């Protein structure tokens, strides 16, 4: 550690570096969304990501899709509805739990995914040639950062906000009154 690399200097650099990373990721996503394969097709980057996730591994329900995508259940449901309307996926009742729907990619969805993957590959492959190691390392780093963010989300969820605490106190006081 040099004289200028004190713990407080290192800590002071974390947030600006993290902000730069978030800005870069946001620009990356906006750039991807504006690529030729997505322009004017009605098939969005979110649709592509969801379809890619659903095509891999076992069938998922809406809650699992939301978790994998890192979005709310409501947003996952919007994406699911969009893909269903396009007949790229189908949702059927789970044989294990009648309350759940299982989402699977249709043959039309698989064909659409293969088509768009081919278009994306043709656009990006010249620039990404020989970058497999860099992509794998970046992917690993993003996963580490997502674990950090999730652990803090989980920690925050365990501590009720002051507004919720006050509401609970009011409700408890109301229900304790006689004649209510």
CNS distance restraints for C-alpha pairs under 8 A (distance, minus, plus):
assign (resid   1 and name CA) (resid   5 and name CA) 5.54 0.50 0.50
assign (resid   1 and name CA) (resid   6 and name CA) 7.16 0.50 0.50
assign (resid   2 and name CA) (resid   6 and name CA) 7.46 0.50 0.50
assign (resid   4 and name CA) (resid   9 and name CA) 7.03 0.50 0.50
assign (resid   5 and name CA) (resid   9 and name CA) 5.81 0.50 0.50
assign (resid   5 and name CA) (resid  10 and name CA) 6.19 0.50 0.50
assign (resid   6 and name CA) (resid  10 and name CA) 6.33 0.50 0.50
assign (resid   7 and name CA) (resid  11 and name CA) 6.06 0.50 0.50
assign (resid   8 and name CA) (resid  12 and name CA) 5.98 0.50 0.50
assign (resid   9 and name CA) (resid  13 and name CA) 6.37 0.50 0.50
assign (resid  10 and name CA) (resid  14 and name CA) 6.65 0.50 0.50
assign (resid  11 and name CA) (resid  15 and name CA) 7.71 0.50 0.50
assign (resid  12 and name CA) (resid  16 and name CA) 7.70 0.50 0.50
assign (resid  13 and name CA) (resid  17 and name CA) 6.08 0.50 0.50
assign (resid  14 and name CA) (resid  18 and name CA) 5.95 0.50 0.50
assign (resid  15 and name CA) (resid  19 and name CA) 5.97 0.50 0.50
assign (resid  16 and name CA) (resid  20 and name CA) 6.12 0.50 0.50
assign (resid  17 and name CA) (resid  21 and name CA) 6.25 0.50 0.50
assign (resid  18 and name CA) (resid  22 and name CA) 6.25 0.50 0.50
assign (resid  19 and name CA) (resid  23 and name CA) 6.14 0.50 0.50
assign (resid  20 and name CA) (resid  24 and name CA) 6.09 0.50 0.50
assign (resid  21 and name CA) (resid  25 and name CA) 6.12 0.50 0.50
assign (resid  22 and name CA) (resid  26 and name CA) 6.07 0.50 0.50
assign (resid  23 and name CA) (resid  27 and name CA) 6.17 0.50 0.50
assign (resid  24 and name CA) (resid  28 and name CA) 6.09 0.50 0.50
assign (resid  25 and name CA) (resid  29 and name CA) 6.22 0.50 0.50
assign (resid  26 and name CA) (resid  30 and name CA) 6.20 0.50 0.50
assign (resid  27 and name CA) (resid  31 and name CA) 5.93 0.50 0.50
assign (resid  28 and name CA) (resid  32 and name CA) 6.10 0.50 0.50
assign (resid  29 and name CA) (resid  33 and name CA) 6.08 0.50 0.50
assign (resid  30 and name CA) (resid  34 and name CA) 6.34 0.50 0.50
assign (resid  31 and name CA) (resid  35 and name CA) 6.57 0.50 0.50
assign (resid  32 and name CA) (resid  45 and name CA) 7.30 0.50 0.50
assign (resid  33 and name CA) (resid  38 and name CA) 6.18 0.50 0.50
assign (resid  33 and name CA) (resid  39 and name CA) 7.75 0.50 0.50
assign (resid  33 and name CA) (resid  44 and name CA) 6.88 0.50 0.50
assign (resid  33 and name CA) (resid  45 and name CA) 5.36 0.50 0.50
assign (resid  34 and name CA) (resid  38 and name CA) 6.39 0.50 0.50
assign (resid  34 and name CA) (resid  39 and name CA) 6.13 0.50 0.50
assign (resid  35 and name CA) (resid  39 and name CA) 6.40 0.50 0.50
assign (resid  35 and name CA) (resid 120 and name CA) 7.95 0.50 0.50
assign (resid  37 and name CA) (resid  41 and name CA) 7.48 0.50 0.50
assign (resid  37 and name CA) (resid 116 and name CA) 6.26 0.50 0.50
assign (resid  37 and name CA) (resid 119 and name CA) 5.91 0.50 0.50
assign (resid  37 and name CA) (resid 120 and name CA) 6.34 0.50 0.50
assign (resid  38 and name CA) (resid  42 and name CA) 7.29 0.50 0.50
assign (resid  38 and name CA) (resid  43 and name CA) 5.92 0.50 0.50
assign (resid  38 and name CA) (resid  44 and name CA) 5.88 0.50 0.50
assign (resid  38 and name CA) (resid  45 and name CA) 6.93 0.50 0.50
assign (resid  43 and name CA) (resid  47 and name CA) 6.10 0.50 0.50
assign (resid  43 and name CA) (resid  48 and name CA) 7.16 0.50 0.50
assign (resid  44 and name CA) (resid  48 and name CA) 6.30 0.50 0.50
assign (resid  45 and name CA) (resid  49 and name CA) 6.18 0.50 0.50
assign (resid  46 and name CA) (resid  50 and name CA) 6.08 0.50 0.50
assign (resid  46 and name CA) (resid  79 and name CA) 7.26 0.50 0.50
assign (resid  47 and name CA) (resid  51 and name CA) 5.96 0.50 0.50
assign (resid  47 and name CA) (resid  79 and name CA) 6.33 0.50 0.50
assign (resid  47 and name CA) (resid  82 and name CA) 7.89 0.50 0.50
assign (resid  47 and name CA) (resid  83 and name CA) 6.94 0.50 0.50
assign (resid  48 and name CA) (resid  52 and name CA) 5.99 0.50 0.50
assign (resid  48 and name CA) (resid 113 and name CA) 7.15 0.50 0.50
assign (resid  49 and name CA) (resid  53 and name CA) 6.18 0.50 0.50
assign (resid  49 and name CA) (resid  69 and name CA) 7.88 0.50 0.50
assign (resid  50 and name CA) (resid  54 and name CA) 6.10 0.50 0.50
assign (resid  50 and name CA) (resid  65 and name CA) 7.57 0.50 0.50
assign (resid  50 and name CA) (resid  69 and name CA) 7.07 0.50 0.50
assign (resid  50 and name CA) (resid  79 and name CA) 7.50 0.50 0.50
assign (resid  51 and name CA) (resid  55 and name CA) 6.01 0.50 0.50
assign (resid  51 and name CA) (resid 105 and name CA) 7.19 0.50 0.50
assign (resid  51 and name CA) (resid 109 and name CA) 7.48 0.50 0.50
assign (resid  51 and name CA) (resid 113 and name CA) 7.00 0.50 0.50
assign (resid  52 and name CA) (resid  56 and name CA) 6.49 0.50 0.50
assign (resid  52 and name CA) (resid 113 and name CA) 7.10 0.50 0.50
assign (resid  53 and name CA) (resid  57 and name CA) 7.92 0.50 0.50
assign (resid  53 and name CA) (resid  65 and name CA) 7.92 0.50 0.50
assign (resid  53 and name CA) (resid  68 and name CA) 7.80 0.50 0.50
assign (resid  54 and name CA) (resid  58 and name CA) 7.85 0.50 0.50
assign (resid  54 and name CA) (resid  59 and name CA) 6.65 0.50 0.50
assign (resid  54 and name CA) (resid  60 and name CA) 6.91 0.50 0.50
assign (resid  54 and name CA) (resid  65 and name CA) 7.76 0.50 0.50
assign (resid  54 and name CA) (resid 103 and name CA) 7.44 0.50 0.50
assign (resid  54 and name CA) (resid 104 and name CA) 6.57 0.50 0.50
assign (resid  54 and name CA) (resid 105 and name CA) 6.46 0.50 0.50
assign (resid  55 and name CA) (resid 104 and name CA) 7.47 0.50 0.50
assign (resid  55 and name CA) (resid 105 and name CA) 6.02 0.50 0.50
assign (resid  55 and name CA) (resid 110 and name CA) 7.32 0.50 0.50
assign (resid  59 and name CA) (resid 102 and name CA) 6.11 0.50 0.50
assign (resid  59 and name CA) (resid 103 and name CA) 5.79 0.50 0.50
assign (resid  59 and name CA) (resid 104 and name CA) 5.60 0.50 0.50
assign (resid  60 and name CA) (resid  64 and name CA) 5.75 0.50 0.50
assign (resid  60 and name CA) (resid  65 and name CA) 6.18 0.50 0.50
assign (resid  60 and name CA) (resid 102 and name CA) 5.54 0.50 0.50
assign (resid  60 and name CA) (resid 103 and name CA) 5.47 0.50 0.50
assign (resid  60 and name CA) (resid 104 and name CA) 7.35 0.50 0.50
assign (resid  61 and name CA) (resid  65 and name CA) 6.20 0.50 0.50
assign (resid  61 and name CA) (resid 100 and name CA) 6.61 0.50 0.50
assign (resid  61 and name CA) (resid 101 and name CA) 5.60 0.50 0.50
assign (resid  61 and name CA) (resid 102 and name CA) 4.71 0.50 0.50
assign (resid  61 and name CA) (resid 103 and name CA) 5.70 0.50 0.50
assign (resid  62 and name CA) (resid  66 and name CA) 6.16 0.50 0.50
assign (resid  62 and name CA) (resid  73 and name CA) 6.75 0.50 0.50
assign (resid  62 and name CA) (resid  76 and name CA) 6.52 0.50 0.50
assign (resid  62 and name CA) (resid  77 and name CA) 6.54 0.50 0.50
assign (resid  62 and name CA) (resid  80 and name CA) 7.81 0.50 0.50
assign (resid  62 and name CA) (resid 101 and name CA) 7.25 0.50 0.50
assign (resid  62 and name CA) (resid 102 and name CA) 7.63 0.50 0.50
assign (resid  62 and name CA) (resid 103 and name CA) 7.43 0.50 0.50
assign (resid  63 and name CA) (resid  67 and name CA) 6.29 0.50 0.50
assign (resid  63 and name CA) (resid  73 and name CA) 6.01 0.50 0.50
assign (resid  63 and name CA) (resid  76 and name CA) 7.89 0.50 0.50
assign (resid  64 and name CA) (resid  68 and name CA) 6.17 0.50 0.50
assign (resid  65 and name CA) (resid  69 and name CA) 6.05 0.50 0.50
assign (resid  65 and name CA) (resid  76 and name CA) 6.49 0.50 0.50
assign (resid  66 and name CA) (resid  70 and name CA) 5.81 0.50 0.50
assign (resid  66 and name CA) (resid  71 and name CA) 5.10 0.50 0.50
assign (resid  66 and name CA) (resid  72 and name CA) 5.75 0.50 0.50
assign (resid  66 and name CA) (resid  73 and name CA) 5.25 0.50 0.50
assign (resid  66 and name CA) (resid  75 and name CA) 7.51 0.50 0.50
assign (resid  66 and name CA) (resid  76 and name CA) 5.07 0.50 0.50
assign (resid  67 and name CA) (resid  71 and name CA) 6.54 0.50 0.50
assign (resid  67 and name CA) (resid  72 and name CA) 7.74 0.50 0.50
assign (resid  69 and name CA) (resid  76 and name CA) 7.79 0.50 0.50
assign (resid  71 and name CA) (resid  75 and name CA) 6.14 0.50 0.50
assign (resid  71 and name CA) (resid  76 and name CA) 6.42 0.50 0.50
assign (resid  72 and name CA) (resid  76 and name CA) 6.23 0.50 0.50
assign (resid  73 and name CA) (resid  77 and name CA) 6.00 0.50 0.50
assign (resid  74 and name CA) (resid  78 and name CA) 6.31 0.50 0.50
assign (resid  75 and name CA) (resid  79 and name CA) 6.32 0.50 0.50
assign (resid  76 and name CA) (resid  80 and name CA) 6.04 0.50 0.50
assign (resid  77 and name CA) (resid  81 and name CA) 5.99 0.50 0.50
assign (resid  78 and name CA) (resid  82 and name CA) 6.22 0.50 0.50
assign (resid  79 and name CA) (resid  83 and name CA) 6.23 0.50 0.50
assign (resid  80 and name CA) (resid  84 and name CA) 6.00 0.50 0.50
assign (resid  80 and name CA) (resid  89 and name CA) 7.74 0.50 0.50
assign (resid  81 and name CA) (resid  85 and name CA) 6.09 0.50 0.50
assign (resid  82 and name CA) (resid  86 and name CA) 6.43 0.50 0.50
assign (resid  83 and name CA) (resid  87 and name CA) 6.22 0.50 0.50
assign (resid  83 and name CA) (resid  88 and name CA) 5.27 0.50 0.50
assign (resid  83 and name CA) (resid  89 and name CA) 5.82 0.50 0.50
assign (resid  84 and name CA) (resid  88 and name CA) 5.86 0.50 0.50
assign (resid  84 and name CA) (resid  89 and name CA) 5.15 0.50 0.50
assign (resid  84 and name CA) (resid  90 and name CA) 5.89 0.50 0.50
assign (resid  84 and name CA) (resid  91 and name CA) 7.73 0.50 0.50
assign (resid  87 and name CA) (resid 106 and name CA) 7.13 0.50 0.50
assign (resid  87 and name CA) (resid 108 and name CA) 6.92 0.50 0.50
assign (resid  87 and name CA) (resid 109 and name CA) 6.97 0.50 0.50
assign (resid  88 and name CA) (resid 105 and name CA) 6.04 0.50 0.50
assign (resid  88 and name CA) (resid 106 and name CA) 5.41 0.50 0.50
assign (resid  88 and name CA) (resid 107 and name CA) 7.50 0.50 0.50
assign (resid  88 and name CA) (resid 108 and name CA) 5.54 0.50 0.50
assign (resid  88 and name CA) (resid 109 and name CA) 3.68 0.50 0.50
assign (resid  88 and name CA) (resid 110 and name CA) 7.40 0.50 0.50
assign (resid  88 and name CA) (resid 112 and name CA) 7.58 0.50 0.50
assign (resid  89 and name CA) (resid 103 and name CA) 6.64 0.50 0.50
assign (resid  89 and name CA) (resid 104 and name CA) 5.48 0.50 0.50
assign (resid  89 and name CA) (resid 105 and name CA) 4.26 0.50 0.50
assign (resid  89 and name CA) (resid 106 and name CA) 4.96 0.50 0.50
assign (resid  89 and name CA) (resid 109 and name CA) 6.07 0.50 0.50
assign (resid  90 and name CA) (resid 103 and name CA) 5.72 0.50 0.50
assign (resid  90 and name CA) (resid 104 and name CA) 5.51 0.50 0.50
assign (resid  90 and name CA) (resid 105 and name CA) 6.43 0.50 0.50
assign (resid  90 and name CA) (resid 106 and name CA) 6.45 0.50 0.50
assign (resid  91 and name CA) (resid 101 and name CA) 5.68 0.50 0.50
assign (resid  91 and name CA) (resid 102 and name CA) 5.33 0.50 0.50
assign (resid  91 and name CA) (resid 103 and name CA) 4.42 0.50 0.50
assign (resid  91 and name CA) (resid 104 and name CA) 6.44 0.50 0.50
assign (resid  92 and name CA) (resid 101 and name CA) 5.19 0.50 0.50
assign (resid  92 and name CA) (resid 102 and name CA) 5.31 0.50 0.50
assign (resid  92 and name CA) (resid 103 and name CA) 6.66 0.50 0.50
assign (resid  93 and name CA) (resid  97 and name CA) 7.74 0.50 0.50
assign (resid  93 and name CA) (resid  98 and name CA) 5.92 0.50 0.50
assign (resid  93 and name CA) (resid  99 and name CA) 7.42 0.50 0.50
assign (resid  93 and name CA) (resid 100 and name CA) 6.02 0.50 0.50
assign (resid  93 and name CA) (resid 101 and name CA) 4.43 0.50 0.50
assign (resid  93 and name CA) (resid 102 and name CA) 6.02 0.50 0.50
assign (resid  94 and name CA) (resid  98 and name CA) 5.54 0.50 0.50
assign (resid  94 and name CA) (resid  99 and name CA) 7.47 0.50 0.50
assign (resid  94 and name CA) (resid 100 and name CA) 5.52 0.50 0.50
assign (resid  94 and name CA) (resid 101 and name CA) 5.29 0.50 0.50
assign (resid  94 and name CA) (resid 102 and name CA) 5.46 0.50 0.50
assign (resid 105 and name CA) (resid 109 and name CA) 5.52 0.50 0.50
assign (resid 105 and name CA) (resid 110 and name CA) 6.33 0.50 0.50
assign (resid 106 and name CA) (resid 110 and name CA) 6.19 0.50 0.50
assign (resid 107 and name CA) (resid 111 and name CA) 6.19 0.50 0.50
assign (resid 108 and name CA) (resid 112 and name CA) 6.14 0.50 0.50
assign (resid 109 and name CA) (resid 113 and name CA) 6.05 0.50 0.50
assign (resid 110 and name CA) (resid 114 and name CA) 6.17 0.50 0.50
assign (resid 111 and name CA) (resid 115 and name CA) 6.11 0.50 0.50
assign (resid 112 and name CA) (resid 116 and name CA) 6.13 0.50 0.50
assign (resid 113 and name CA) (resid 117 and name CA) 5.89 0.50 0.50
assign (resid 114 and name CA) (resid 118 and name CA) 6.11 0.50 0.50
assign (resid 115 and name CA) (resid 119 and name CA) 6.40 0.50 0.50
assign (resid 116 and name CA) (resid 120 and name CA) 6.06 0.50 0.50
assign (resid 117 and name CA) (resid 121 and name CA) 5.95 0.50 0.50
assign (resid 118 and name CA) (resid 122 and name CA) 6.16 0.50 0.50
assign (resid 119 and name CA) (resid 123 and name CA) 6.32 0.50 0.50
assign (resid 120 and name CA) (resid 124 and name CA) 6.03 0.50 0.50
assign (resid 121 and name CA) (resid 125 and name CA) 5.20 0.50 0.50
assign (resid 122 and name CA) (resid 126 and name CA) 7.58 0.50 0.50
assign (resid 124 and name CA) (resid 128 and name CA) 6.12 0.50 0.50
assign (resid 125 and name CA) (resid 129 and name CA) 5.66 0.50 0.50
assign (resid 128 and name CA) (resid 132 and name CA) 7.61 0.50 0.50
assign (resid 131 and name CA) (resid 135 and name CA) 6.15 0.50 0.50
assign (resid 132 and name CA) (resid 136 and name CA) 6.10 0.50 0.50
assign (resid 133 and name CA) (resid 137 and name CA) 6.13 0.50 0.50
assign (resid 134 and name CA) (resid 138 and name CA) 6.08 0.50 0.50
assign (resid 135 and name CA) (resid 139 and name CA) 6.01 0.50 0.50
assign (resid 136 and name CA) (resid 140 and name CA) 6.18 0.50 0.50
assign (resid 137 and name CA) (resid 141 and name CA) 6.20 0.50 0.50
assign (resid 138 and name CA) (resid 142 and name CA) 6.17 0.50 0.50
assign (resid 139 and name CA) (resid 143 and name CA) 6.28 0.50 0.50
assign (resid 140 and name CA) (resid 144 and name CA) 6.36 0.50 0.50
assign (resid 141 and name CA) (resid 145 and name CA) 6.29 0.50 0.50
assign (resid 142 and name CA) (resid 146 and name CA) 6.07 0.50 0.50
assign (resid 143 and name CA) (resid 147 and name CA) 6.26 0.50 0.50
assign (resid 144 and name CA) (resid 148 and name CA) 6.47 0.50 0.50
assign (resid 145 and name CA) (resid 149 and name CA) 6.25 0.50 0.50
assign (resid 146 and name CA) (resid 150 and name CA) 5.96 0.50 0.50
assign (resid 147 and name CA) (resid 151 and name CA) 5.96 0.50 0.50
assign (resid 148 and name CA) (resid 152 and name CA) 6.40 0.50 0.50
assign (resid 149 and name CA) (resid 153 and name CA) 6.20 0.50 0.50
assign (resid 150 and name CA) (resid 154 and name CA) 6.04 0.50 0.50
assign (resid 151 and name CA) (resid 155 and name CA) 6.15 0.50 0.50
assign (resid 152 and name CA) (resid 156 and name CA) 6.05 0.50 0.50
assign (resid 153 and name CA) (resid 157 and name CA) 6.14 0.50 0.50
assign (resid 154 and name CA) (resid 158 and name CA) 6.56 0.50 0.50
assign (resid 155 and name CA) (resid 159 and name CA) 7.04 0.50 0.50
assign (resid 156 and name CA) (resid 160 and name CA) 7.86 0.50 0.50
assign (resid 160 and name CA) (resid 164 and name CA) 6.12 0.50 0.50
assign (resid 160 and name CA) (resid 165 and name CA) 6.36 0.50 0.50
assign (resid 161 and name CA) (resid 165 and name CA) 6.26 0.50 0.50
assign (resid 162 and name CA) (resid 166 and name CA) 6.12 0.50 0.50
assign (resid 163 and name CA) (resid 167 and name CA) 6.14 0.50 0.50
assign (resid 164 and name CA) (resid 168 and name CA) 6.13 0.50 0.50
assign (resid 165 and name CA) (resid 169 and name CA) 6.29 0.50 0.50
assign (resid 166 and name CA) (resid 170 and name CA) 6.28 0.50 0.50
assign (resid 167 and name CA) (resid 171 and name CA) 6.16 0.50 0.50
assign (resid 168 and name CA) (resid 172 and name CA) 6.04 0.50 0.50
assign (resid 169 and name CA) (resid 173 and name CA) 6.07 0.50 0.50
assign (resid 170 and name CA) (resid 174 and name CA) 6.11 0.50 0.50
assign (resid 171 and name CA) (resid 175 and name CA) 6.16 0.50 0.50
assign (resid 172 and name CA) (resid 176 and name CA) 6.13 0.50 0.50
assign (resid 173 and name CA) (resid 177 and name CA) 6.62 0.50 0.50
assign (resid 174 and name CA) (resid 180 and name CA) 7.61 0.50 0.50
assign (resid 175 and name CA) (resid 180 and name CA) 6.72 0.50 0.50
